[in-house]
Amino acid sequence: MKSLQTIQKTFRVFQILTKIAFVFSIVGASICAVGALCAAAWYTGGTVFSLFGEPVTIFASGEGLNQMLAALLSDLVFLTADAILLAFAGQYFKTEQAAGTPFTEDGANLIRKLGIRCIWMPIVAAVIAAVIVVCLGAEKGGDISNLSSVATGIVLILASLIFRYGAELEAGNRPQLSEEA
């Protein structure tokens, strides 16, 4: 059972790291939202910050503003998607810690759902970000490829199959291999 204890300790560390990353994603998304609101206020003629009664210019005028606004809103969308995925990952780790083993039917279902979400949510976020960039007439900034999230999703789905098989073994319902295989 030493291996199971190692798995539990490792999953506990990942649960803590997931919580930290979740908080950073929320903070980053909040900063992007506030930045976008400040840029919009400045663009419409408002004063965002003042120092000793004098307005402080923090945003460049002209084309750069649309580019900056597009970057802030795109990052907001990506960070929000990341926060949602991290919340689901945290839910899985919490369930796994409560069960004491990753080899449960509920855990396998949660990790499969997380894998599926890891595939489609970043794609949706990239589409929304692309629409924002096009609507603001800004240039595409940065790489928005989703290969890593798709690969992560596939690995999580495969892990869910392994965890489901482990749950069946623990329950004593060892599946029989067919002779055709």
C-alpha positions as CSV (number, residue, x, y, z in Angstrom):
1,M,0.0,0.0,0.0
2,K,3.0,2.3,-0.1
3,S,2.3,3.1,-3.7
4,L,-1.2,4.2,-2.8
5,Q,0.2,6.5,-0.1
6,T,2.6,8.0,-2.6
7,I,-0.3,8.6,-5.0
8,Q,-2.3,10.2,-2.3
9,K,0.5,12.5,-1.3
10,T,1.2,13.4,-4.9
11,F,-2.5,14.2,-5.6
12,R,-2.6,16.3,-2.4
13,V,0.3,18.4,-3.7
14,F,-1.4,18.8,-7.1
15,Q,-4.6,19.8,-5.3
16,I,-2.7,22.6,-3.5
17,L,-1.0,23.7,-6.8
18,T,-4.4,23.7,-8.5
19,K,-5.8,26.0,-5.8
20,I,-2.9,28.3,-6.2
21,A,-3.2,28.4,-10.0
22,F,-6.9,28.9,-9.7
23,V,-6.4,32.0,-7.5
24,F,-3.7,33.3,-9.9
25,S,-6.1,32.9,-12.8
26,I,-8.9,34.7,-11.0
27,V,-6.5,37.5,-10.0
28,G,-5.2,37.8,-13.6
29,A,-8.7,37.8,-15.1
30,S,-9.7,40.5,-12.6
31,I,-6.6,42.6,-13.5
32,C,-7.4,42.2,-17.2
33,A,-11.1,43.3,-16.6
34,V,-10.1,46.3,-14.6
35,G,-7.5,47.2,-17.3
36,A,-10.0,46.9,-20.0
37,L,-12.5,49.1,-18.1
38,C,-9.7,51.7,-17.4
39,A,-8.8,51.7,-21.1
40,A,-12.5,52.1,-22.1
41,A,-12.9,55.0,-19.6
42,W,-9.8,56.7,-20.9
43,Y,-10.8,56.2,-24.5
44,T,-14.2,57.9,-23.9
45,G,-12.4,60.9,-22.4
46,G,-12.5,60.0,-18.7
47,T,-9.5,60.3,-16.4
48,V,-8.4,56.9,-15.0
49,F,-5.6,58.1,-12.6
50,S,-4.5,61.4,-11.4
51,L,-1.5,62.4,-9.4
52,F,-1.5,65.7,-7.5
53,G,-4.6,66.8,-9.5
54,E,-3.0,66.1,-12.9
55,P,-4.2,63.3,-15.1
56,V,-1.7,60.4,-15.6
57,T,-1.6,59.0,-19.1
58,I,-1.2,55.3,-18.9
59,F,-2.6,54.3,-22.3
60,A,-1.3,55.3,-25.7
61,S,-3.7,56.9,-28.0
62,G,-4.7,55.7,-31.5
63,E,-4.2,52.2,-32.9
64,G,-2.3,51.0,-29.8
65,L,-5.4,51.4,-27.7
66,N,-7.5,48.9,-29.8
67,Q,-4.5,46.5,-29.7
68,M,-4.2,46.8,-26.0
69,L,-7.9,46.4,-25.4
70,A,-8.0,43.3,-27.6
71,A,-5.1,41.8,-25.7
72,L,-6.7,42.5,-22.3
73,L,-10.1,41.1,-23.3
74,S,-8.5,38.1,-25.0
75,D,-6.4,37.4,-21.9
76,L,-9.5,37.8,-19.8
77,V,-11.3,35.1,-21.8
78,F,-8.3,32.7,-21.6
79,L,-7.8,33.2,-17.9
80,T,-11.5,32.7,-17.2
81,A,-11.5,29.4,-19.2
82,D,-8.4,28.4,-17.2
83,A,-10.0,29.2,-13.9
84,I,-13.1,27.1,-14.8
85,L,-10.9,24.2,-15.8
86,L,-8.8,24.5,-12.6
87,A,-12.0,24.6,-10.5
88,F,-13.1,21.3,-12.1
89,A,-9.6,19.8,-11.5
90,G,-9.9,20.9,-7.9
91,Q,-13.2,19.2,-7.6
92,Y,-11.6,16.0,-8.9
93,F,-8.7,16.2,-6.4
94,K,-11.1,16.9,-3.5
95,T,-13.2,13.8,-4.5
96,E,-10.1,11.7,-4.9
97,Q,-8.7,12.8,-1.5
98,A,-12.1,12.0,0.2
99,A,-12.2,8.5,-1.4
100,G,-8.6,7.7,-0.5
101,T,-7.9,6.2,-3.9
102,P,-8.1,7.4,-7.6
103,F,-9.7,4.0,-8.5
104,T,-13.4,4.9,-8.0
105,E,-16.2,5.1,-10.5
106,D,-17.0,8.8,-9.5
107,G,-13.3,9.8,-9.8
108,A,-13.1,8.1,-13.2
109,N,-16.2,10.0,-14.4
110,L,-14.9,13.3,-13.1
111,I,-11.5,13.0,-14.8
112,R,-13.2,11.9,-18.1
113,K,-15.4,15.0,-17.9
114,L,-12.4,17.1,-17.1
115,G,-10.5,15.7,-20.1
116,I,-13.4,16.5,-22.4
117,R,-13.6,20.0,-21.0
118,C,-9.8,20.4,-21.5
119,I,-10.4,19.8,-25.2
120,W,-13.4,22.0,-26.0
121,M,-13.1,24.9,-23.5
122,P,-9.8,26.3,-24.8
123,I,-11.0,26.0,-28.3
124,V,-14.1,28.0,-27.5
125,A,-12.0,30.6,-25.6
126,A,-9.7,30.9,-28.7
127,V,-12.7,31.5,-31.0
128,I,-14.1,34.2,-28.6
129,A,-10.7,35.8,-28.4
130,A,-10.4,35.8,-32.2
131,V,-13.8,37.4,-32.5
132,I,-12.7,40.1,-30.0
133,V,-9.5,40.8,-32.0
134,V,-11.4,41.0,-35.3
135,C,-14.2,43.3,-33.8
136,L,-11.6,45.7,-32.5
137,G,-9.6,45.7,-35.7
138,A,-6.5,44.7,-33.9
139,E,-3.7,42.5,-35.1
140,K,-3.5,38.9,-33.9
141,G,-1.2,38.9,-30.9
142,G,0.5,35.8,-29.6
143,D,0.0,32.1,-30.3
144,I,-3.4,30.7,-29.5
145,S,-2.8,27.1,-30.5
146,N,-4.7,24.5,-28.5
147,L,-2.5,21.5,-29.2
148,S,-1.3,21.2,-25.6
149,S,-4.9,21.4,-24.2
150,V,-6.1,18.8,-26.7
151,A,-3.2,16.5,-25.7
152,T,-3.9,17.1,-22.0
153,G,-7.6,16.2,-22.6
154,I,-6.7,13.0,-24.4
155,V,-4.3,12.0,-21.6
156,L,-7.0,12.7,-19.0
157,I,-9.6,10.6,-20.9
158,L,-7.1,7.7,-21.1
159,A,-6.3,8.1,-17.4
160,S,-10.1,7.9,-16.7
161,L,-10.2,4.5,-18.5
162,I,-7.3,3.3,-16.4
163,F,-8.9,4.5,-13.2
164,R,-12.2,2.9,-14.1
165,Y,-10.5,-0.4,-14.7
166,G,-8.8,0.0,-11.3
167,A,-12.1,0.7,-9.7
168,E,-13.5,-2.5,-11.3
169,L,-10.5,-4.5,-9.9
170,E,-11.0,-3.1,-6.4
171,A,-14.6,-4.0,-6.5
172,G,-13.7,-7.5,-7.5
173,N,-15.5,-7.3,-10.9
174,R,-12.4,-8.2,-12.9
175,P,-13.6,-8.0,-16.5
176,Q,-12.9,-11.0,-18.6
177,L,-11.0,-10.6,-21.9
178,S,-12.8,-12.0,-24.9
179,E,-11.1,-14.6,-27.0
180,E,-11.4,-12.3,-30.1
181,A,-9.0,-9.7,-28.6
